[in-house]
Amino acid sequence: MRTEFLPNFIFGLSLFMLLSGCETKPDYIGSDLLPSGDNFTVSFDSMEVINGYTRLGDSIIGSNKDLQLLGSMIDPLFGFSRAGYVTQIGSSSSSGGFGPNPKIDSVILTLHFEGFLGESNLSQQVRVYEFMEYIRKDTNYYTNQDITGLYRQPELGHGRMTGGDTLIRIQITEEQFINKFLQAEDSILASTSYIQQFMYGLYITTDDVTTEGGISTIYADAEGTMLRFYYANDTVDSISQDYRIYRNTCQQFNLFSHDYTGYPIEEFLSGTSRNDSLLFIQSMAGVFPEIRFPGFHRWIDSMPVAINQAKLILPVADTNLLQQKSENLPDRLMIYLEQPDGSYSFVYDYAVEPESFGGTYDNISNSYNFTIKVQLQSLAQGNVDNLEMIIRPVNGDETVTRGVLYGWSEDFMKRIRLEITYTRL
């Protein structure tokens, strides 16, 4: 997902400073010439102002993150999702040569995970493969990258991941991989940059689940995350050496995939012409809503106004009815403007005053609310003409969240609402 911030920020800041000078009282320049009573609030319903639909996810950057996701899960509404990842490894203070005539006892890859969402008592099979393409630290890797043919069969080893644990221990048994380390020069094994040139990285994934499943959050810099060799040689009976996975020296990137076939969400992914009653949103580069305001241009052209406040309200659909869990909802959403070239930019209100922009889930109103006053005023003044928005979870590349929003409905409380307080000029 691309974003363009600076031009929009400069324009938005100028516009915000112009409007802010008028906010010591609720009316705007010229309103003192109007009869009293011309200031009022108008609530526009979804039928004439807003429509929306759900889009398939596009690619997002999966590299240079503090956290990685691992696992697979099935949701009764959203279908199947998987998260795997690729990581480099590096040297440590104990890495180097294995000494004379080394004999391997065992090789263990240990992954430390910070959190888990899903069936806590379910054990998933985790598999590790050697990645066969050089990984660059200065390159962005996207979550939809096809790595078919980029990792070597057979697997290096496998282990189990259980939600109630905090460690995944995978025994590496593949001889070609182990011998690569045993036969390497001491200087190579002592250098992170050399290691990453002779062994490009590891691809870590899980088997498909047949029940709910779950996805864990892997923290790369955790003390317990490492590849450890236990061995003996002619001079030492028992010794080990570690190869660490550090965030600042090892490139990592997530790979996400989703399959909606045969699940209820599928019927909402067929096109853009309908004004859907439900809008679906998902982290991990999954589905997301697009909303439009076809009635706003007609309304703004009918009378000159200054906008005092504008609140966009996104109500959350009934979680019980849709077999969803409230704890799976994103903590916060972000809305972006979609540009003609396909890039995304911040809404002006976020650029000039992010602390009052909103987007945090309100469990009292069961909704997400945004302030878009500056954006609408700029459109009313003819400075911009774009008001097509997309909605994404904040930190959607590092979290496991999903939810359903109401779109269009005859029930006023079960549809997206745009509430505008304005002054007629």
DALINPE-V163942 format. One record per backbone hydrogen bond with DSSP energy under -0.5 kcal/mol. NH is the residue of the N-H (numbers start at 1). CO is the residue of the C=O. Records with the same first field share a line. If there is no record, write none. Layout:
NH = CO / CO
This chain:
4 = 344
5 = 3
9 = 5
10 = 6
11 = 7
12 = 8
13 = 9
14 = 10
15 = 11
16 = 12
17 = 13
18 = 14
19 = 15
20 = 16
21 = 17
22 = 19
23 = 20
25 = 22
31 = 28
33 = 30
34 = 31
38 = 35
40 = 38 / 422
42 = 420
44 = 42 / 418
48 = 45
49 = 45
51 = 292
53 = 290
54 = 268
55 = 288
62 = 141
63 = 141
64 = 252
68 = 218
70 = 216
71 = 83
72 = 214
73 = 81
74 = 212
75 = 79
79 = 75
80 = 259
81 = 73
82 = 257
83 = 71
84 = 255
85 = 204
86 = 253
87 = 202
88 = 251
90 = 244
95 = 92
102 = 99
103 = 232
105 = 230
106 = 230
107 = 172
108 = 228
109 = 170
110 = 108 / 226
111 = 168
113 = 111 / 166
114 = 217
115 = 217
117 = 215
119 = 213
120 = 118
122 = 119
124 = 122 / 161
126 = 124 / 159
127 = 205
128 = 157
129 = 203
130 = 152
131 = 129 / 201
132 = 150
139 = 136
143 = 60
145 = 142
147 = 145
150 = 147
152 = 130
156 = 128
157 = 128
158 = 171
159 = 126
160 = 169
161 = 124
163 = 119 / 122
164 = 120
165 = 162
168 = 111
169 = 167
170 = 109 / 168
171 = 158 / 169
172 = 107 / 170
173 = 156 / 171
174 = 156
178 = 174
179 = 175
180 = 176
181 = 177 / 178
182 = 178
183 = 179
184 = 181
188 = 185
189 = 185
190 = 186
191 = 188
195 = 191
196 = 192
197 = 194
198 = 194
199 = 195
201 = 131
202 = 87
203 = 129
204 = 85 / 202
205 = 127
207 = 125
214 = 72
215 = 117
216 = 70
217 = 115
218 = 68 / 216
219 = 112
220 = 66 / 218
222 = 219
225 = 222
226 = 110 / 224
227 = 243
228 = 108 / 226
229 = 241
230 = 106 / 228
231 = 239
232 = 103
233 = 236
234 = 100
239 = 231
241 = 229
243 = 227
244 = 90
245 = 225
246 = 244
249 = 246
250 = 246
253 = 86
254 = 62
255 = 84
256 = 143
257 = 82
259 = 80
263 = 260
264 = 76
265 = 77
266 = 263
267 = 264
268 = 265
269 = 266
276 = 52 / 274
279 = 405
281 = 403
282 = 287
283 = 401
284 = 396
286 = 283
288 = 55
290 = 53
291 = 389
292 = 51
295 = 49
296 = 293
297 = 293
299 = 295
300 = 296
301 = 297
302 = 298 / 299
303 = 300
306 = 423
308 = 306 / 421
309 = 421
311 = 419
312 = 370
313 = 311 / 417
314 = 312 / 368
315 = 313
316 = 366
317 = 404
322 = 318
323 = 320
324 = 319
328 = 325
329 = 326
333 = 359
334 = 392
336 = 390
337 = 345
338 = 388
339 = 337 / 343
342 = 339
344 = 2
345 = 337
347 = 335
350 = 347
351 = 347
352 = 348
353 = 349
356 = 353
357 = 354
358 = 354
359 = 369
361 = 331
362 = 367
363 = 361
366 = 362
367 = 362
368 = 314
369 = 360
370 = 312
371 = 357
372 = 310 / 370
376 = 372
377 = 373
378 = 374
379 = 375
380 = 376
381 = 377
382 = 379
383 = 378
384 = 378
387 = 385
389 = 291 / 387
390 = 336
391 = 289
392 = 334
394 = 332
396 = 393
398 = 395
399 = 395
401 = 399
402 = 328
403 = 281
405 = 279
406 = 315
407 = 277
408 = 276
412 = 410
414 = 411
415 = 412
416 = 407
417 = 313
418 = 44
419 = 311 / 417
420 = 42 / 418
421 = 309
422 = 40 / 420
423 = 306
424 = 38
425 = 304
